Structure formats: structure tokens, C-alpha cells
Amino acid sequence: MLHLTIRPELFRERLLSWWFGHRRSFPWRETHDPYRILLSEVMLHRTRADQVLKVYPEFLRRFPSLGDLASASKRDVEEILRPLGLRWRARLVSLMARKLVKEHGGQIPSDPRKLKALPGVSEYIASAVMCFAFGVPEPLLDTNTVRIVGRVFGIPTRDASRRSKIFREAYRLLLDEERPREFNYAMLDLGALLCRARRPLCKVCPVRELCEYGKSR
């Protein structure tokens, strides 16, 4: 059981206040379209955002709809995704699109279980689509956000922490259920810009006073 020593509402207020002035801008953040968001999350898996940014606009130009992607050849999909360095992803993307057309009528499901049943869709990707496309307050546990949660609560982190019930519970305690998109984007940006694995910028962190790690720096 977690013993909360901070005020979650204060954490949210300070985090979002900082984020509105420092947020990173990406085209996939400017849409609520489930197709575009699902594509971006699949591309971002194990890949830096700056790399995806070089591929994402051209991918959507070539395959503007799920039907276009489902009917495309694997070679055409692979040609665009090759710069990401993971050729196997092209096959998964093609299979995912065809399954969505065949089993879901060309619609992205809003059921996390159905999302996770799609080729190439992990629990994180399903949660991201639920949040960013459908506005569901889902915790997003990746390397960066787990690091933030661990530091805030003083919980040791390890590779399996992304699948830990304790970390999910801790994240949910912080999560802004009225503004889940903004909160999750803010957590991702905090991890990328300030709460880094090495040399974190604690002195300018907006939630330093609410963080067990930050208070010790």
C-alpha cells in the first residue's frame, strides 16, 4: 500500500503549469484521430520522436486512411518505415491494418482488450490510444514516466517496473482524470526534458518540492 505524502492536486497544478510553457510540439499531438494516434504510437515504440518525425508526415500522405494502409503492399509500407531501422515493424503495421478492416469494420476499437489483440500493439500503446484518442484517464508507464513516479514516491525502479501494479497505482494517484491527455503529455515531456536518467535538472523542476528524490538533491 502506498503512503501518499504529497497533494496530488498540487502535483498536477504545478506540472501542467510548467508544461503549458515548455511542451514539445509533434503533429500526432495535434489530433484526436484514433488512426493517426495509433500509427504514431506504433512508430514511437523503441524509437526516438525526432526519428519518427522524419517519417510520420510522409506515411500519412501515402496512406491517409486505414483502408489505404490495409490495401498497401508490405514493400510499400517497409519503404517508408525503413529509416526507423526496424524492418519487422512494416509487417506488423500491415497485419494490424488488415485485421482492423476485417474484424472491426475499419474502425479503431475503444476497448483496450481489443486494441491489445492487434499485431504490434503493447499494453502501453493500447493505453496511449485510449488516452490520446478517446480521452480515457489511463496511466502511461514507460521508461521515462516510471522514473518520475519512482523518484516522486521514493520507490526503487527496475526493468519490470513498467508492469508493476505498485507503479500503476502510484501513477493513477497522480493522474489528472479531467485532463488526462495534457497530464500524460506533460509527464512524457518532464521525463524527456528535466527528469532525465542522467543529470536530471532537479533545480528547475516544477515538482521538486513534491518529489522524494528532488528534495534530496
N, C-alpha and C positions, 0 to 999 in steps of 0.2 A: 504494500500500500504506500502510495506517495504522500509525503507530508509537504503540502504546498506552503512555502514561506514567503511567496510574493503575491501581489494582487494581479490576477490575470488581466483585468480590465486596464490596469496601468501599463502592463507589458504591451498590450495591443495598441493602446493610445500612443505610446512612445515609438513603437516600431513603425506604425503606419504614418505617423507624423514625419519621421525620418524618411520613410520610403517615398512619400509623395514628392520629396525634393531630390531624391537620388535614384529613382527607379531606372532600370535598364529598359531600353526600347527594342522590342523584337516584333516582327509582323504577326507572329502567331499569338501574341498577347493582345492584338487589336481586334480579335474576332471571338465570337461565341459559336462559330460554325463547328459542330462536332467532327466533321470530316477533316477540316484543316487542323483542328487541335489534335485529333488522333494521329494524323500524319506527323505533326511536329514532335509529338512525344515519342513516337517510334523512332524518328530520326535522332532525337536528342539522347536516346539511350546509349550510354557509354561514349558519347560524342560531345565535344565542346560546342557551345552555342554559336561561336564565331564560324565554325566549320559548317554547321547546319545552315547558317545564314547565307552561305555561298550557293547552296543547293535548293533550298526551300522555294524561293520565288519561281525558279525555272521549272521545278517539279509541278507546281500548281498551274503554271502556264501550259505545260504539256498535258496534264491530267487534272483539269478543273473540277471534275466531279468523280464520285465514286464509280459510276458506270464507265467513265473513260479509263480509269485505272484498272478496273476489273477486266476490261476488254484488251488492254495493252499486253504486248508480249513481255516475257521476263527479261529479254535482252534490252528492250527499250527502257524498262524500269532500272535495270542494272546500269545502263549507260549514264543515267543521271545520278544514281546513288554511289557510283564508283569513287568519287572524291572523298566520301566519308570513310573509305578504307575498309568497309565491311561488306564484301560482295554477297555474303549469305543473307543480308537484310533484304535484298531485292526479291528473293524467293519468298520470304515471309510476308513482305508487303503485298506481293501479287496474290498469294494464298489468302491473306486477310481480306483483301478487296473482293475476291470471288466468293468467299464464304459469306460476306456481308450481303452481297447481291442475292446469292442463292437462298440463304437461310433467314435473312432479315429484311428482305424486300428493298435492299439498297439504303437502309437506314442504320445509323449508328445507335445501338441499343443504350438505354439509360440504366440498364441493370448491370451492376458490377460483375455478377457471376457470368453473364453472357459476354461481357467485354473480356474477362479473363480467359474465356474459352476460345478467343480468337488467336490465330497464329501470331507470335511475336509480341503479345500483349501481357505484360507482367502485372503484378498487383499494383506497383507504383503507377504504371501507365494507366491502368483502369481507374485508379483514384484520381489521377490528374485530369482525365477526361470527365469524370463525374463532377469534379470541382469546376474546372475552367469552361466546360461546355454546358453543363446543366446546373451549376450553382450549388451543388451539394457540399456541405461542410465536411470534407474528407481530409484527414491528416495525410501529409505527403512526407514519407520517410525515405530520404536518400542520404548519401554520404554527408552532404552539407547540413541538411536540417537535423540529422541525428547528432551531428557535432554540436549544433546550437543547443538542442534540448539537453544533451549530456552536460554541457557547460553550465547552462542555466540552473539545472537541478542538482548539479554535482554528482551525476551518475556516470560511472566509467563506461566507455564505449568500446565496442569490438566489431568485427566484421558482421556478426549476426544481429547487431542491434537494430538494423532496419526491419527485421522480422520479429522484434521483441514486443510482447504485449505491454511491458512496462513503458517502453518508449512511445508506443502508440497512445497509451493512457496519458502520459505526460504531455504529448503534443496536443491531444484533444483538450486538455485542461487550458492550454494557452490559446487554442484556435478561436478566432472570431467567427461565430456562426452566422452573423448578419452580413459579414463581408469576407467570405472565405476565399474568393479569388484574390482580392487585394492582399489578404493576410498571407496566403501561401506564396504569392509572388514576392512579397516583402521578405519572407523567410529565406527564399532562394537567393534573393539579392543580398541579404545580410551575410549569408554564408559565402557568397562569391566575392563581396567587396570588403567586408570587415572581419567577420568571424572565420578567418581562414585557418586552415590546418596548421600552417607555419606562420609565425609572426603575425598573429591576429592584432588588429588595430583597436584594442580594448579602450584606449584613452578617448576615442571619438565614437565609441559605440553608444547608441541611444538607450540601450537597456543594460548598460554596465552595472548600475546600482541594483539591478534586479537579478543579477547573474552571479552564482557562486564562484565561478571561475574569474569573471571580470572583477569582482570585489577583491580578489586576492592578488591582482596584478599591480 
